[in-house]
Amino acid sequence: MPSVRFPTASGSCHIDGGGASGAEGANRAPARLRQRPRIELRQRDRQREERVTLRIEVDVDRCEAHADCEQVAPELYQLDDAGELHLQLEDEVPPELAGPAEAGARACPVAALRVVGSEQAVERSE
């Protein structure tokens, strides 16, 4: 397939037809094949959305029961009379409590709390 040259606003553009003529043409795929994976990737990305799930990790050996986390986010963090921290949720942090969860973790003076997230790809139903 021959090479094609056509004018553009910034000069001219050269598209190699992908023929095996010359050393440069032998190692390159045709222009239409080089662009196709990018287009397919965009279509696949439209059908998937990323969902971040957050969890709170507690280092019980580091916790000194200062209760700063409880003062900032009492809906998530509670200390009992013995000074042990109890989380007020089962597993994941609900999206509406992500801000208070992170604020409570930042308030800990001994860094015993961490809010960690993992991204999960969720297929969209269209």
FIGU-110701 format. One record per atom (N, C-alpha, C, O): atom name; x negated, y, z negated; residue number from 1. Coordinates in Angstrom, 1 decimal. Atoms other than C-alpha are relative to their C-alpha. Layout:
<nodes>
  atome    east   north      up  num
     CA       X       Y       Z  NUM
...
</nodes>
This chain:
<nodes>
  atome    east   north      up  num
      N    -0.9    -1.2     0.0    1
     CA     0.0     0.0     0.0    1
      C    -0.9     1.2     0.0    1
      O    -1.9     1.3    -0.8    1
      N     0.9    -1.2    -0.1    2
     CA    -1.5     3.4     0.9    2
      C     0.2     0.9    -1.1    2
      O     1.2     0.9    -1.8    2
      N    -0.1    -1.0     1.0    3
     CA    -2.2     6.2    -1.5    3
      C     0.9     1.1     0.6    3
      O     1.0     1.4     1.8    3
      N    -0.8    -1.1    -0.4    4
     CA     0.2     9.1    -1.5    4
      C    -0.4     1.3    -0.7    4
      O    -0.7     1.3    -1.9    4
      N     0.3    -1.3     0.5    5
     CA    -0.6    12.8    -2.0    5
      C     1.1     1.0     0.3    5
      O     1.5     1.1     1.4    5
      N    -1.0    -1.0    -0.2    6
     CA     2.0    15.5    -2.5    6
      C    -0.2     1.2    -0.8    6
      O    -0.8     1.1    -1.9    6
      N     0.2    -1.2     0.7    7
     CA     2.0    19.1    -3.5    7
      C     0.9     0.2    -1.3    7
      O     2.0    -0.2    -1.3    7
      N    -0.8    -0.4     1.2    8
     CA     3.1    20.3    -7.0    8
      C    -0.3     1.4    -0.3    8
      O    -1.1     2.1     0.4    8
      N     0.2    -1.4     0.3    9
     CA     3.2    23.7    -8.7    9
      C    -1.4     0.2    -0.5    9
      O    -1.9     1.3    -0.3    9
      N     1.3    -0.2     0.5   10
     CA    -0.2    23.1   -10.3   10
      C    -1.1    -0.4     1.0   10
      O    -2.3    -0.5     0.6   10
      N     1.0     0.5    -0.9   11
     CA    -2.0    21.8    -7.2   11
      C     0.6    -1.1     0.8   11
      O     1.7    -1.0     1.4   11
      N    -0.6     1.1    -0.6   12
     CA    -1.5    18.4    -5.8   12
      C    -0.2    -1.2    -0.9   12
      O    -1.0    -1.2    -1.8   12
      N    -0.1     1.2     0.9   13
     CA    -0.8    15.0    -7.3   13
      C    -0.3    -1.2     0.9   13
      O     0.1    -1.3     2.1   13
      N     0.4     1.2    -0.8   14
     CA    -2.3    11.7    -6.1   14
      C     0.6    -1.2    -0.7   14
      O     0.3    -1.4    -1.9   14
      N    -0.5     1.2     0.5   15
     CA    -0.5     8.4    -6.6   15
      C    -0.6    -1.1     0.7   15
      O    -0.5    -1.2     2.0   15
      N     0.7     1.1    -0.7   16
     CA    -2.5     5.3    -5.9   16
      C     1.1    -1.1     0.2   16
      O     1.8    -1.4    -0.8   16
      N    -1.0     1.0    -0.4   17
     CA    -0.3     2.7    -4.2   17
      C    -0.3    -1.4    -0.6   17
      O     0.6    -2.3    -0.5   17
      N     0.3     1.2     0.6   18
     CA    -2.0    -0.1    -6.1   18
      C    -0.6    -1.0     0.9   18
      O    -0.8    -2.2     0.5   18
      N     0.7     1.0    -0.9   19
     CA    -3.7    -1.7    -3.1   19
      C    -1.4    -0.3    -0.6   19
      O    -1.9     0.3    -1.5   19
      N     1.3     0.5     0.5   20
     CA    -6.9    -3.5    -3.6   20
      C    -1.2     0.7     0.8   20
      O    -2.3     0.1     0.7   20
      N     1.1    -0.6    -0.7   21
     CA    -9.0    -1.1    -1.5   21
      C    -0.8     0.8    -0.9   21
      O    -0.3     1.7    -1.7   21
      N     0.9    -0.7     0.9   22
     CA   -12.0     0.2    -3.3   22
      C    -0.1    -0.5    -1.4   22
      O     0.8    -1.3    -1.8   22
      N     0.2     0.5     1.4   23
     CA   -13.3    -0.5    -6.8   23
      C     1.1     0.6    -0.9   23
      O     1.5    -0.1    -1.9   23
      N    -0.9    -0.6     0.9   24
     CA   -10.9     1.9    -8.4   24
      C     1.4    -0.6     0.1   24
      O     2.1    -0.8    -0.9   24
      N    -1.3     0.6    -0.2   25
     CA    -7.7     0.5    -6.8   25
      C     0.1    -1.4    -0.4   25
      O     1.3    -1.9    -0.7   25
      N     0.0     1.4     0.4   26
     CA    -8.6    -3.1    -7.6   26
      C     0.4    -0.3    -1.4   26
      O     1.0    -1.3    -1.7   26
      N    -0.2     0.2     1.4   27
     CA    -8.4    -2.7   -11.3   27
      C     1.2     0.7    -0.6   27
      O     1.5     0.5    -1.8   27
      N    -1.1    -0.8     0.5   28
     CA    -5.3    -0.5   -11.6   28
      C     1.3    -0.6     0.5   28
      O     1.4    -1.1     1.6   28
      N    -1.3     0.5    -0.4   29
     CA    -1.7    -1.6   -11.6   29
      C     0.7     1.1     0.8   29
      O     0.4     2.3     0.6   29
      N    -0.7    -1.1    -0.7   30
     CA     0.7     0.3    -9.2   30
      C     0.7     0.9    -1.0   30
      O     1.0     0.6    -2.1   30
      N    -0.6    -1.0     0.9   31
     CA     2.1     3.5   -10.7   31
      C     1.4    -0.4    -0.5   31
      O     1.6    -0.1    -1.7   31
      N    -1.3     0.4     0.5   32
     CA     5.6     2.1   -10.9   32
      C     0.0    -1.0    -1.1   32
      O     0.9    -1.0    -2.0   32
      N     0.1     1.0     1.1   33
     CA     4.5    -0.8   -13.1   33
      C    -0.6     0.6    -1.2   33
      O    -0.3     0.2    -2.3   33
      N     0.6    -0.6     1.2   34
     CA     2.4     1.4   -15.4   34
      C     1.1     0.8    -0.8   34
      O     1.0     0.9    -2.0   34
      N    -1.0    -0.8     0.7   35
     CA     5.5     3.5   -16.2   35
      C     1.1    -0.8    -0.6   35
      O     1.8    -0.3    -1.5   35
      N    -1.1     0.7     0.4   36
     CA     8.0     0.8   -16.7   36
      C     0.0    -0.4    -1.5   36
      O     1.1    -0.3    -2.1   36
      N    -0.1     0.3     1.4   37
     CA     7.0    -0.4   -20.2   37
      C     0.4     1.2    -0.9   37
      O     1.1     1.0    -1.9   37
      N    -0.3    -1.2     0.8   38
     CA     7.3     3.2   -21.5   38
      C     1.5     0.2     0.0   38
      O     2.1     0.5    -1.0   38
      N    -1.4    -0.2    -0.2   39
     CA    10.9     3.4   -20.2   39
      C     0.7    -1.1    -0.8   39
      O     1.7    -0.8    -1.5   39
      N    -0.6     1.1     0.7   40
     CA    11.8     0.0   -21.7   40
      C    -0.1     0.2    -1.5   40
      O     0.8    -0.1    -2.3   40
      N     0.2    -0.3     1.4   41
     CA    10.4     1.0   -25.1   41
      C     1.0     1.1    -0.5   41
      O     1.5     1.0    -1.6   41
      N    -0.9    -1.1     0.4   42
     CA    12.5     4.2   -25.2   42
      C     1.4    -0.6    -0.1   42
      O     2.1    -0.3    -1.0   42
      N    -1.3     0.6     0.0   43
     CA    15.6     2.1   -24.4   43
      C     0.2    -0.8    -1.3   43
      O     1.2    -0.8    -1.9   43
      N    -0.1     0.8     1.2   44
     CA    14.8    -0.3   -27.2   44
      C     0.0     0.8    -1.3   44
      O     0.7     0.4    -2.2   44
      N     0.0    -0.8     1.2   45
     CA    14.1     2.5   -29.7   45
      C     1.4     0.6    -0.2   45
      O     1.8     0.9    -1.3   45
      N    -1.3    -0.5     0.2   46
     CA    17.6     3.9   -29.0   46
      C     0.9    -1.0    -0.6   46
      O     1.9    -0.6    -1.3   46
      N    -0.8     1.0     0.5   47
     CA    19.1     0.6   -30.0   47
      C    -0.4    -0.4    -1.5   47
      O     0.4    -1.1    -2.1   47
      N     0.4     0.3     1.3   48
     CA    17.2     0.4   -33.3   48
      C    -0.1     1.3    -0.8   48
      O    -0.4     2.4    -0.3   48
      N     0.2    -1.2     0.9   49
     CA    17.1     2.8   -36.3   49
      C    -0.8    -0.5    -1.2   49
      O    -0.6    -1.7    -1.6   49
      N     0.8     0.3     1.2   50
     CA    14.7     2.8   -39.2   50
      C     0.8     0.3    -1.3   50
      O     1.4     1.3    -1.4   50
      N    -0.6    -0.2     1.3   51
     CA    16.0     2.4   -42.7   51
      C    -1.0    -0.2    -1.1   51
      O    -1.7    -1.2    -1.1   51
      N     1.0     0.1     1.1   52
     CA    13.8     3.1   -45.7   52
      C     0.7    -0.4    -1.3   52
      O     1.7     0.2    -1.7   52
      N    -0.5     0.4     1.2   53
     CA    14.6     1.2   -48.8   53
      C    -1.0     0.3    -1.1   53
      O    -2.2     0.0    -1.0   53
      N     0.9    -0.4     1.1   54
     CA    13.2     2.5   -52.1   54
      C     0.2    -0.9    -1.2   54
      O     1.3    -1.3    -1.5   54
      N     0.0     0.8     1.2   55
     CA    12.3     0.6   -55.2   55
      C    -0.8     0.8    -1.1   55
      O    -1.7     1.6    -0.7   55
      N     0.8    -0.7     1.1   56
     CA    11.0     1.9   -58.6   56
      C    -0.9    -1.1    -0.6   56
      O    -0.3    -2.2    -1.0   56
      N     0.9     0.9     0.7   57
     CA     7.9     0.1   -60.0   57
      C    -0.4     0.6    -1.3   57
      O    -0.8     1.8    -1.3   57
      N     0.3    -0.5     1.4   58
     CA     7.2     0.4   -63.7   58
      C    -1.3    -0.8    -0.4   58
      O    -1.3    -2.1    -0.4   58
      N     1.2     0.6     0.6   59
     CA     3.7    -0.3   -65.1   59
      C     0.3     0.0    -1.6   59
      O     0.0     1.0    -2.2   59
      N    -0.4     0.0     1.4   60
     CA     4.9    -1.4   -68.6   60
      C    -1.2     0.1    -0.9   60
      O    -1.1     0.6    -2.1   60
      N     1.2    -0.1     0.8   61
     CA     1.3    -1.6   -69.9   61
      C    -0.4     1.5    -0.1   61
      O    -1.0     1.9    -1.1   61
      N     0.5    -1.4     0.0   62
     CA     0.7     2.1   -69.0   62
      C     1.1     0.9    -0.7   62
      O     0.7     1.9    -1.2   62
      N    -1.1    -0.8     0.6   63
     CA     4.1     3.4   -70.3   63
      C    -0.2     0.3    -1.5   63
      O    -0.4    -0.6    -2.2   63
      N     0.2    -0.4     1.4   64
     CA     3.7     5.4   -73.5   64
      C     1.3     0.6    -0.6   64
      O     1.2     1.2    -1.7   64
      N    -1.4    -0.5     0.5   65
     CA     7.5     6.3   -74.0   65
      C     0.0     1.5    -0.3   65
      O     0.6     1.9    -1.3   65
      N    -0.1    -1.4     0.1   66
     CA     7.1    10.0   -73.5   66
      C     1.4     0.5     0.3   66
      O     1.8     1.6    -0.2   66
      N    -1.4    -0.3    -0.4   67
     CA    10.6    10.0   -72.0   67
      C     0.2     1.2     0.9   67
      O     1.3     1.7     1.1   67
      N    -0.2    -1.1    -0.9   68
     CA     9.9    12.7   -69.5   68
      C     0.8    -0.4     1.2   68
      O     1.6     0.4     1.8   68
      N    -0.8     0.5    -1.2   69
     CA    11.4    10.5   -66.7   69
      C     1.5     0.0    -0.4   69
      O     2.3     0.4     0.4   69
      N    -1.4     0.0     0.5   70
     CA    14.6    10.2   -68.8   70
      C     0.6     1.4     0.0   70
      O     1.7     1.6     0.3   70
      N    -0.4    -1.3     0.0   71
     CA    14.8    13.9   -69.2   71
      C     0.3     0.6     1.4   71
      O     1.3     1.3     1.6   71
      N    -0.2    -0.5    -1.3   72
     CA    14.5    14.5   -65.5   72
      C     1.1    -0.7     0.7   72
      O     1.9    -0.1     1.5   72
      N    -1.0     0.9    -0.8   73
     CA    16.7    11.6   -64.2   73
      C     0.6    -1.0    -1.0   73
      O     0.3    -2.2    -0.9   73
      N    -0.6     0.9     0.9   74
     CA    18.8    10.1   -67.0   74
      C     0.9    -1.0     0.6   74
      O     1.2    -2.1     0.0   74
      N    -0.8     0.9    -0.7   75
     CA    21.0     8.4   -64.4   75
      C    -0.8    -1.2     0.4   75
      O    -0.2    -2.3     0.8   75
      N     0.9     1.1    -0.5   76
     CA    18.0     6.2   -63.5   76
      C    -0.9    -0.6    -1.1   76
      O    -1.1    -1.8    -1.2   76
      N     1.0     0.4     1.0   77
     CA    15.6     6.0   -66.5   77
      C     0.6     0.2    -1.4   77
      O     1.2     1.2    -1.7   77
      N    -0.4    -0.1     1.4   78
     CA    16.5     5.2   -70.1   78
      C    -1.0    -0.7    -0.9   78
      O    -1.4    -1.8    -0.6   78
      N     0.9     0.6     1.0   79
     CA    14.3     4.5   -73.1   79
      C     0.9    -0.4    -1.2   79
      O     1.8     0.3    -1.6   79
      N    -0.7     0.5     1.2   80
     CA    15.7     2.4   -76.0   80
      C    -0.7     0.5    -1.2   80
      O    -1.7     1.2    -1.2   80
      N     0.6    -0.4     1.3   81
     CA    15.0     2.9   -79.7   81
      C    -1.4    -0.5    -0.2   81
      O    -2.1     0.1    -1.0   81
      N     1.4     0.6     0.1   82
     CA    11.9     0.7   -79.4   82
      C    -1.0     0.7     0.9   82
      O    -2.2     0.3     0.9   82
      N     0.9    -0.6    -0.9   83
     CA    10.5     2.9   -76.7   83
      C    -0.2    -0.7     1.3   83
      O    -1.2    -0.4     2.0   83
      N     0.1     0.7    -1.2   84
     CA    11.0     0.5   -73.9   84
      C     0.8     0.6     1.1   84
      O     2.0     1.0     0.9   84
      N    -0.7    -0.6    -1.1   85
     CA    12.0     1.8   -70.5   85
      C     0.9    -1.0     0.7   85
      O     0.5    -2.1     1.0   85
      N    -1.0     0.8    -0.7   86
     CA    15.1     0.4   -68.8   86
      C     0.4     0.8     1.2   86
      O     0.8     2.0     1.1   86
      N    -0.5    -0.6    -1.2   87
     CA    16.0     1.2   -65.2   87
      C     1.5    -0.3     0.1   87
      O     2.0    -1.4    -0.2   87
      N    -1.4     0.0    -0.1   88
     CA    19.7     1.9   -64.6   88
      C     0.5    -0.4     1.4   88
      O     1.5     0.1     1.8   88
      N    -0.4     0.5    -1.3   89
     CA    19.9     0.1   -61.3   89
      C    -0.5    -1.4     0.2   89
      O    -1.4    -1.9    -0.5   89
      N     0.3     1.4    -0.2   90
     CA    19.7    -3.5   -60.0   90
      C    -1.3    -0.2     0.8   90
      O    -2.2    -0.8     0.3   90
      N     1.1     0.3    -0.9   91
     CA    17.3    -3.5   -57.1   91
      C    -0.5     1.3     0.7   91
      O    -1.5     1.9     0.3   91
      N     0.4    -1.1    -0.8   92
     CA    17.1    -0.7   -54.5   92
      C     0.6     1.3    -0.6   92
      O     1.6     1.3    -1.3   92
      N    -0.4    -1.3     0.4   93
     CA    17.4     3.0   -55.2   93
      C     1.0     0.5     1.1   93
      O     0.6     0.5     2.2   93
      N    -1.0    -0.5    -1.0   94
     CA    20.6     4.3   -53.5   94
      C    -0.5     1.3     0.6   94
      O    -1.2     2.1     0.0   94
      N     0.6    -1.2    -0.7   95
     CA    19.8     7.1   -50.9   95
      C     0.4     1.3    -0.8   95
      O    -0.4     2.2    -0.7   95
      N    -0.4    -1.3     0.7   96
     CA    21.7     9.7   -53.0   96
      C    -0.8     0.2    -1.3   96
      O    -0.8     1.3    -1.8   96
      N     0.8    -0.1     1.2   97
     CA    19.4     9.0   -56.0   97
      C    -1.5     0.0     0.3   97
      O    -2.4    -0.1    -0.6   97
      N     1.4     0.0    -0.4   98
     CA    16.1     9.1   -54.0   98
      C    -0.8     1.1    -0.6   98
      O    -1.9     1.0    -1.1   98
      N     0.6    -1.2     0.5   99
     CA    15.3    12.6   -55.1   99
      C    -0.3    -0.1    -1.5   99
      O    -1.4     0.2    -2.0   99
      N     0.2     0.1     1.4  100
     CA    15.9    12.1   -58.8  100
      C    -1.0    -1.2    -0.4  100
      O    -1.8    -1.0    -1.4  100
      N     1.0     1.1     0.3  101
     CA    13.9     8.8   -58.7  101
      C    -1.4     0.4     0.1  101
      O    -2.2     0.2    -0.7  101
      N     1.3    -0.5    -0.2  102
     CA    10.9    10.5   -57.3  102
      C    -0.4     1.1    -1.0  102
      O    -1.5     1.1    -1.4  102
      N     0.3    -1.1     1.0  103
     CA    11.2    13.5   -59.6  103
      C    -0.3    -0.6    -1.4  103
      O    -1.2    -0.2    -2.1  103
      N     0.3     0.7     1.2  104
     CA    11.3    11.1   -62.6  104
      C    -1.3    -0.6     0.0  104
      O    -2.0    -0.6    -1.0  104
      N     1.3     0.6    -0.1  105
     CA     8.3     9.3   -61.4  105
      C    -1.1     1.0    -0.1  105
      O    -2.2     0.8    -0.7  105
      N     1.1    -1.0     0.0  106
     CA     6.3    12.5   -60.9  106
      C    -0.1     0.6    -1.4  106
      O    -1.1     1.1    -1.8  106
      N     0.0    -0.6     1.3  107
     CA     7.3    13.7   -64.4  107
      C    -0.8    -0.9    -1.0  107
      O    -1.2    -0.4    -2.1  107
      N     0.7     0.9     1.0  108
     CA     5.6    10.7   -66.1  108
      C    -1.5     0.4    -0.1  108
      O    -2.2     0.5     0.8  108
      N     1.3    -0.5     0.2  109
     CA     2.4    12.0   -67.7  109
      C    -1.1    -1.0     0.1  109
      O    -2.3    -0.7     0.3  109
      N     1.0     1.1     0.0  110
     CA     0.6     8.6   -67.6  110
      C     0.1    -0.8     1.3  110
      O    -0.5    -1.8     1.5  110
      N    -0.2     0.6    -1.3  111
     CA     1.7     7.7   -64.0  111
      C     0.4    -1.5    -0.1  111
      O    -0.2    -2.3     0.6  111
      N    -0.4     1.4     0.2  112
     CA     3.5     4.5   -65.2  112
      C     1.1    -0.3     1.0  112
      O     1.5    -1.5     1.1  112
      N    -1.1     0.3    -0.9  113
     CA     6.2     4.9   -62.5  113
      C    -0.4     0.3     1.4  113
      O    -1.2     1.3     1.7  113
      N     0.3    -0.2    -1.5  114
     CA     6.0     4.6   -58.7  114
      C     1.3    -0.3     0.7  114
      O     2.0    -1.2     0.5  114
      N    -1.1     0.3    -0.9  115
     CA     8.7     4.9   -56.1  115
      C    -0.6    -0.4     1.3  115
      O    -1.3     0.4     1.9  115
      N     0.6     0.5    -1.2  116
     CA     7.8     2.8   -53.2  116
      C     1.1    -0.3     1.0  116
      O     2.2    -0.7     0.6  116
      N    -0.9     0.3    -1.0  117
     CA     9.5     2.4   -49.9  117
      C    -0.5    -0.9     1.1  117
      O    -1.7    -0.9     1.3  117
      N     0.4     0.8    -1.2  118
     CA     9.5     0.0   -47.0  118
      C     1.0     0.3     1.1  118
      O     2.2     0.3     0.8  118
      N    -0.9    -0.2    -1.1  119
     CA    10.9     0.6   -43.6  119
      C     0.5    -1.3     0.6  119
      O    -0.3    -2.3     0.7  119
      N    -0.6     1.2    -0.6  120
     CA    13.2    -1.9   -42.1  120
      C     0.7     0.4     1.3  120
      O     1.5     1.4     1.3  120
      N    -0.7    -0.3    -1.2  121
     CA    14.4    -1.9   -38.5  121
      C     1.4    -0.6     0.0  121
      O     1.5    -1.8    -0.3  121
      N    -1.3     0.5     0.0  122
     CA    18.1    -2.2   -38.3  122
      C     0.6     0.2     1.5  122
      O     0.5     1.3     2.0  122
      N    -0.6    -0.1    -1.4  123
     CA    19.8    -3.0   -34.9  123
      C     1.3     0.7    -0.1  123
      O     2.2     0.4    -1.0  123
      N    -1.2    -0.8    -0.1  124
     CA    22.5    -0.6   -34.0  124
      C     1.0    -0.8     0.8  124
      O     0.7    -1.4     1.8  124
      N    -1.0     0.6    -0.8  125
     CA    25.8    -2.0   -32.8  125
      C     0.7     1.1     0.8  125
      O     1.2     2.0     0.2  125
      N    -0.6    -1.1    -0.8  126
     CA    27.1     0.0   -29.9  126
      C     1.2    -0.5     0.7  126
      O     1.9     0.2     1.5  126
</nodes>
